[in-house]
Amino acid sequence: MSKVIFTVQYELKPDKKEEYLSVVKELKNLLKTDLLESYAVYEVKGKPNHFQEVYTFISEEAYDSFDDDQNERMNILISKLTEMTVENSTKYTVLNELQVS
């Protein structure tokens, strides 16, 4: 089974950092699922208010079914995060692990 890493990178509006930290803390608690191996948030070095979320899924199937598992509270938190970001700053990346022998 190949893992999948999904990343979301964005810039926050300057006055939203404290609210942002509160939202991602709650989001991290909600993301405890068997499908997700890990979830972490990073601040980009040298770029204030630039953040990256990294989701590591146990398999491609887990990644594909992740949207189906989201509850209403998670959708509300993701909407809040979207409202806090600078318009057109969000970039998504999906990485599929290669099986190299």
C-alpha positions, 0 to 999 in steps of 0.5 A, a space after each residue: 500500500 502506497 501512502 499519500 501526502 496531501 499538503 495545503 499551503 496558504 498565507 493568512 491575513 495579518 490579524 488572524 494568527 491567534 484565531 487561526 491557531 485556535 482553529 487548527 488546534 480543534 481541527 487536529 483533534 477532529 482529524 484523529 481517524 484510522 485513515 490518517 497517519 498524521 496531520 501537522 501544521 508548519 509555518 514557512 521559515 522566513 515568511 510570516 503568516 505563511 503556513 502549510 498543513 501536511 496530511 499523511 494518509 495510510 493509502 490512496 484509498 484512505 485519501 480518496 475516502 477522506 472527504 466522505 468522512 468529514 463531519 459538519 464541525 470539520 467543514 465549519 472549521 475548514 470554512 473558517 480557515 478559508 475565510 482567514 487566508 489571503 485570496 488566491 494564496 492557497 496551493 494544494 499538492 498531492 504526493 503519491 508514494 512510489 514503491 521502489 525496490 
